[in-house]
Amino acid sequence: MAKKFLLSLATLSLGLAGCTTYQSTLTEGVDNTVAPQQDFYRFVNGKWLATAQIPADRTSWGTLAELNELNEQRSIKFLQAVISEPKFANDKKAQRLKAVYETYTDLNAREQAGLTPIAKDIEKIKQLNTFADLKHYLIEETKAGNEVLFGWSVFAHLKNSRQNGVYLSNVDLGLSNDYFQKDTPENRATLKLYQDYIEQILGYANVANPAVKAKAIVAYEKAIAKTLFTNEEDRDVQKRYNPTNMAQLKKLSKNIDLAQYLKAVGVETNEVILYEPRYFQALDQLINPQNLAVIKDYLLFRTLSDNAPYLNKEMDDVRFEFYGKKLVGQKQQRPLEKRALATINSWLGQEFAQFYVAEFFPQSAKNDVLEMAKYLVKAYHHRIDNLAWMSAETKQKAKAKLDKFIVEVGYPNKWRDYSNLTLKTVAQGGTLYANMQQIAKWSYDYNLAKVGKPVDLNEWGMLPQVVNASYSPLMNRIVFPAGILQAPLYRQQADPAVNFGAIGAIIGHEITHGFDDSGSKFDGEGNLKDWWTADDRKKFEALADKLVAQFDQFEVAPKVFVNGRFTLGENIADLGGLSIAYDALKLYEQDHGSSPTIENFTSDQRFFMSWTRSWRHKATVQALTHQVKSDPHAPGQFRAYAPVLNISGFHRAFGTKAGDKMYRNEAERIRIW
């Protein structure tokens, strides 16, 4: 089972950068039958919205999906060249990539193997006849890298960010927590489909009464979900910080000695941080001898379901039928080669990254991004100085944190070393499932070696080849991978207004994550520490509540609304990022001269058009419904629309006035940063 990703510290934040050839495409989607003062999103994207189709193998489409598609295509072509070129025949990095790619894409070998690769693991679960057997199984599976029911992670300590801490958490449920926690007609319908899927998967384990057992599994997951934080609670990082010593840990459960468990799996520590405290407080009610039967069935289901993509086509298709077609409205599986690439990026991402950046990363782009970041930081300083609601004391500390921001571009200074990982190709008798198990074990040992050690400041949590960017509050660091710095997303010598409206807003977005509802609770060293006055924190929260209310009004599908509290961090980052990028453009133009009018649009107008085009977006109703339950980002069209409503520069650029649908009077415009 996949363990819950602890403390979501890397956040998606993408925009569309401009370039010389892209300038014409900035206006090709413009619908001149719509006035920008009435519906700016449709004015910028109307022609595209009228003609664009969601590909059958996707659940959504838009600028970002298009860019990811281009990146995938060139990555696959390059990966295939790397693993087939004679010069890499003795390169162990290339051979490990080859082993995963070949065993993934060789459907004949996977069909011949059927469920044989996983048969021993299924039998182990069936032989759990006593509670003692289960406890032994949990330990052995953890050491193999396959954590079940609960597990541990290691990353920077929340209050001592230069030292690694050990965290205990549950593993993810088969669906996002929201489906189990909120009793709505829509959730009940989804859970019925999920129950049918469980029944189907249990059939492959040849268990008796699969329908009855599927119903019991859903009830068991509901019981677990009651102990977990809701999406709204998850925004409060303080709730996640629950330091616990070994004596306290022993007292949490009579059925499972958690301190002994950690020792048995090789973790030597005097303290753990409970990430989901209510779960562990309720552990005896969830994991006990009376629940052994349902736990066994649950383990059978999750083992088969989670590993279905690594088995034969039938298993893979059954999983896709539920998680793809029924849950999010995806009509077709993604092509085999793209799924293989995604698997490599998930499991051997830094191995492939070393080839990727050598081939594609333009070193000169690094200086451009660093220069833009300087303008953003300068603009941020000015905005903090001019905040009417914040005291001088908190302003000083906010600017001190800002000055400690680290900006890294392209790829990390240190690569992960996979040299002691051995994988087998099809010719060597390897199977995809066996290779995945080998990587899982290697990853476990890699993380185990971090326990008790200082944090490696050179390590990235994001892959260089992805079209993405991130901010880590524990590092106070923003990262711009090589994958984001490519045309048409990024190109040097572009129209500054278009670049600042896209890449510039991305930089601003990531910086603002350091000051959102969660990031603002960390200091410049990356430690969870309250550096605000109590009065300033109250004022900040009052402003944030206004943004929550604004997003709560957005209906993404019939009777399905954005969760403003769940998406608050991203919404603060979008609003702050776009505002700061606009100010940074003005500073840039002071130094380099004002940009001319191009295609009848001023620099300011092109800036906001660039932002809004970045977030053009179409999605299936199922995908939108799923997104609001599981993703802290609002759908793209609302990310495009909401920030500009609150920025006075937009209203000046397009001359909005009272009575226009886009108009908000100054008192209604929300400004946090």
Buried (B, 14 or more C-beta within 10 A) or exposed (E): BEBBEBBEBBBBBBBBBBBEEBBEBBBEBBBEEBBBBBBBBBBBBBBBBEEBEBBEBBBBBBBBBBBBBBBBEBBBEBBBEBBEEEEBEEBBBBBBBBBBBBBBBBEEBBEEBEBEBBEEBBEBBEEBEEBEBBBEBBBEBBBBBBBBBBBBBBBBBBBBBBEBBBBBBBBBBBBBBBBBBBEEEBBEEBBEBBBBBBBBBBBBBEBEEBEEBBBBBBEBBBBBBBBBBBBBBBBEBEBBBBEBEBEBBBEBBEBBBBBBBBBBBBBEBEEBBBBBBBBBBBBEBBBBEEBBEBBBBBBBBBBBBBBBBBBBEEBBEBBBBBBBBBBBBBEEBBEBBBBBBBBBBEBBBBBBBBBBBEEBBBEEBBEBBBEBBBBBBBBBBEBBEEBEBBBEEBBEBBBEBBEBBEBBBBBBEEBBEBEEBBBBBBEEEBBBBBBBBBBBBBBBEBBBEBBBEEBEBEBBBBBBBBBBBBBBBBBBBBBBBBBBBBBBBBBBEBBBBBBBBBBBBBBBBBBBBBBBBBBBBBBBBBBBBEBBBEEBBEBBEEBBBBBBEBBBEBEBBEEBEBBBBBBBBBBBBBBBBBBBBBBBBBBBBEEEEBBEEBEEBBBBBBBBBBBBBBBBBBBBEBBBBBBBBBBBBBBBBBBBBBBBBBBEBBBEBBEBEEEBEBBBEEEEBBBBB
